[in-house]
Amino acid sequence: MQANKTQRLIFTFFVAAIGGYIFSILNMPLPWVLGALTFTFIVQGLLKREAYIPTPIKNTSFIILGIYFGLYFTLETFQMILPYFLPYLLLTLILIFASIVISIIVTKLSWVKVDSMTSIFGSIPGGLSEMTLASEAFKARTSLVVIFQTIRLVTVLFTVPSIMALLFGQGTGNTSAQASTEVILGSPVSYLAFILPALAALFLNKKIPAGIIIGAIGVTAALNITLVELPAVPPTLMYAAQVAVGASLGKNILFRDIKAGGKLSFIYFGTSLGIIAFSILLGVILANLTSLDYVTAILSIAPGGLFEMVLTAYSLGGDPAVVSSLQLIRILVIVIGVPPLLGMLFRDRRSTSHIS
């Protein structure tokens, strides 16, 4: 049994690595993540062979990436974010409101047999697991919420990096942020400093949304703004972590889930594109209201996952530290604020269960 799992792991990582390499040759955005995701998803579906990335490897990969991005943080980063908080919060609330409105409008179409609550939780740019959990307490159809959120995630993963690369090319963002990570590789002993962010990531995992990467980023950032000199993450380790994360995402996207959504999959693909387009507009507004460059501003408000948007900022020359900070604010607003808001708007639809 263990040998079978080992073979599946090797096969999955091999397929994912090939996908990442091919995407990198083609100069695709986020090649090692999206290439790994695409090849894992397709090969798993065509060969009917379930991909396998054990949870410890996935978690370790997120921790590595969290530590890497945490090295971007300096004391100036925190000072720089403060003036952006209020305009960013306002634009985030507008994005959430627009998502709710669009999802309700879709349900008014005579040929769309989806209730408003299911549509809302399937469209709001929150985490898949968090929105699925919250939807259960509102008697939404959780199976459809999972499908719609998966479609939204895949749409964001493939369109946002591509659109940003098309509009702004490579390396047009904040180069000062990149300079902060130019640290010489340290001795093996120096890497013991990363035990703290790893422990924090594991502690926060499943306790808060995106806890594993937030813990790694947060503690690494805290160490980085002190007098502690941290070593850089080796590039090979960075690529391997991206491949593992891409494979773990790809194995969760199944042909049968997309097929189960039927024509609704195309409808919610369209709503995802609409929300993405609106978020880009809001990002442009944020850039004009603040001193943020367009890449950083748009990716900060884009309805994607924290990790994916931060990695896109890194690859396009934006400021990963600012993007991760502002994306965290968006996640917290959605997870903490949206369920109570929907509870007031749809009081009669709530169940007696408690949203944890």
CORRALIN-V229115 format. One record per residue. N is the residue number from 0. BURIAL is 1 if it has 24 or more other C-alpha atoms within 12 Angstrom, else 0. Layout:
BEGIN
n=N burial=BURIAL
n=N burial=BURIAL
END
This chain:
BEGIN
n=0 burial=0
n=1 burial=0
n=2 burial=0
n=3 burial=0
n=4 burial=0
n=5 burial=0
n=6 burial=0
n=7 burial=1
n=8 burial=1
n=9 burial=0
n=10 burial=1
n=11 burial=1
n=12 burial=1
n=13 burial=1
n=14 burial=1
n=15 burial=1
n=16 burial=1
n=17 burial=1
n=18 burial=1
n=19 burial=1
n=20 burial=1
n=21 burial=0
n=22 burial=1
n=23 burial=0
n=24 burial=0
n=25 burial=0
n=26 burial=0
n=27 burial=1
n=28 burial=1
n=29 burial=1
n=30 burial=1
n=31 burial=1
n=32 burial=1
n=33 burial=1
n=34 burial=1
n=35 burial=1
n=36 burial=1
n=37 burial=1
n=38 burial=1
n=39 burial=1
n=40 burial=1
n=41 burial=1
n=42 burial=1
n=43 burial=1
n=44 burial=0
n=45 burial=0
n=46 burial=0
n=47 burial=0
n=48 burial=0
n=49 burial=1
n=50 burial=1
n=51 burial=1
n=52 burial=1
n=53 burial=0
n=54 burial=0
n=55 burial=0
n=56 burial=0
n=57 burial=1
n=58 burial=1
n=59 burial=1
n=60 burial=1
n=61 burial=1
n=62 burial=1
n=63 burial=1
n=64 burial=1
n=65 burial=1
n=66 burial=1
n=67 burial=1
n=68 burial=1
n=69 burial=1
n=70 burial=1
n=71 burial=1
n=72 burial=1
n=73 burial=1
n=74 burial=0
n=75 burial=0
n=76 burial=1
n=77 burial=0
n=78 burial=0
n=79 burial=0
n=80 burial=1
n=81 burial=0
n=82 burial=0
n=83 burial=1
n=84 burial=1
n=85 burial=0
n=86 burial=1
n=87 burial=1
n=88 burial=1
n=89 burial=0
n=90 burial=1
n=91 burial=1
n=92 burial=1
n=93 burial=1
n=94 burial=1
n=95 burial=1
n=96 burial=1
n=97 burial=1
n=98 burial=1
n=99 burial=1
n=100 burial=1
n=101 burial=1
n=102 burial=1
n=103 burial=1
n=104 burial=0
n=105 burial=1
n=106 burial=1
n=107 burial=0
n=108 burial=0
n=109 burial=0
n=110 burial=0
n=111 burial=0
n=112 burial=0
n=113 burial=1
n=114 burial=1
n=115 burial=1
n=116 burial=1
n=117 burial=1
n=118 burial=1
n=119 burial=1
n=120 burial=1
n=121 burial=1
n=122 burial=1
n=123 burial=1
n=124 burial=1
n=125 burial=1
n=126 burial=1
n=127 burial=1
n=128 burial=1
n=129 burial=1
n=130 burial=1
n=131 burial=1
n=132 burial=1
n=133 burial=1
n=134 burial=1
n=135 burial=1
n=136 burial=1
n=137 burial=1
n=138 burial=1
n=139 burial=1
n=140 burial=1
n=141 burial=1
n=142 burial=1
n=143 burial=1
n=144 burial=1
n=145 burial=1
n=146 burial=1
n=147 burial=1
n=148 burial=1
n=149 burial=1
n=150 burial=1
n=151 burial=1
n=152 burial=1
n=153 burial=1
n=154 burial=1
n=155 burial=1
n=156 burial=1
n=157 burial=1
n=158 burial=1
n=159 burial=1
n=160 burial=1
n=161 burial=1
n=162 burial=1
n=163 burial=1
n=164 burial=1
n=165 burial=0
n=166 burial=0
n=167 burial=1
n=168 burial=0
n=169 burial=1
n=170 burial=1
n=171 burial=1
n=172 burial=1
n=173 burial=1
n=174 burial=1
n=175 burial=0
n=176 burial=1
n=177 burial=1
n=178 burial=0
n=179 burial=1
n=180 burial=1
n=181 burial=0
n=182 burial=0
n=183 burial=0
n=184 burial=0
n=185 burial=0
n=186 burial=0
n=187 burial=0
n=188 burial=0
n=189 burial=0
n=190 burial=0
n=191 burial=0
n=192 burial=1
n=193 burial=1
n=194 burial=0
n=195 burial=0
n=196 burial=1
n=197 burial=1
n=198 burial=1
n=199 burial=1
n=200 burial=1
n=201 burial=1
n=202 burial=0
n=203 burial=1
n=204 burial=1
n=205 burial=0
n=206 burial=0
n=207 burial=1
n=208 burial=1
n=209 burial=1
n=210 burial=1
n=211 burial=1
n=212 burial=1
n=213 burial=1
n=214 burial=1
n=215 burial=1
n=216 burial=1
n=217 burial=1
n=218 burial=1
n=219 burial=1
n=220 burial=1
n=221 burial=1
n=222 burial=1
n=223 burial=1
n=224 burial=0
n=225 burial=0
n=226 burial=0
n=227 burial=0
n=228 burial=1
n=229 burial=1
n=230 burial=1
n=231 burial=1
n=232 burial=1
n=233 burial=0
n=234 burial=0
n=235 burial=0
n=236 burial=0
n=237 burial=1
n=238 burial=1
n=239 burial=1
n=240 burial=1
n=241 burial=1
n=242 burial=1
n=243 burial=1
n=244 burial=1
n=245 burial=1
n=246 burial=1
n=247 burial=1
n=248 burial=1
n=249 burial=1
n=250 burial=1
n=251 burial=1
n=252 burial=1
n=253 burial=1
n=254 burial=1
n=255 burial=0
n=256 burial=0
n=257 burial=1
n=258 burial=0
n=259 burial=0
n=260 burial=1
n=261 burial=0
n=262 burial=0
n=263 burial=1
n=264 burial=1
n=265 burial=0
n=266 burial=1
n=267 burial=1
n=268 burial=1
n=269 burial=0
n=270 burial=1
n=271 burial=1
n=272 burial=1
n=273 burial=1
n=274 burial=1
n=275 burial=1
n=276 burial=1
n=277 burial=1
n=278 burial=1
n=279 burial=1
n=280 burial=1
n=281 burial=1
n=282 burial=1
n=283 burial=1
n=284 burial=1
n=285 burial=1
n=286 burial=1
n=287 burial=0
n=288 burial=0
n=289 burial=0
n=290 burial=0
n=291 burial=1
n=292 burial=1
n=293 burial=1
n=294 burial=1
n=295 burial=1
n=296 burial=1
n=297 burial=1
n=298 burial=1
n=299 burial=1
n=300 burial=1
n=301 burial=1
n=302 burial=1
n=303 burial=1
n=304 burial=1
n=305 burial=1
n=306 burial=1
n=307 burial=1
n=308 burial=1
n=309 burial=1
n=310 burial=1
n=311 burial=1
n=312 burial=1
n=313 burial=1
n=314 burial=1
n=315 burial=1
n=316 burial=1
n=317 burial=1
n=318 burial=1
n=319 burial=1
n=320 burial=1
n=321 burial=1
n=322 burial=1
n=323 burial=1
n=324 burial=1
n=325 burial=1
n=326 burial=1
n=327 burial=1
n=328 burial=1
n=329 burial=1
n=330 burial=1
n=331 burial=1
n=332 burial=1
n=333 burial=1
n=334 burial=1
n=335 burial=0
n=336 burial=0
n=337 burial=1
n=338 burial=1
n=339 burial=0
n=340 burial=0
n=341 burial=1
n=342 burial=0
n=343 burial=0
n=344 burial=0
n=345 burial=0
n=346 burial=0
n=347 burial=0
n=348 burial=0
n=349 burial=1
n=350 burial=0
n=351 burial=0
n=352 burial=0
n=353 burial=0
n=354 burial=0
n=355 burial=0
END
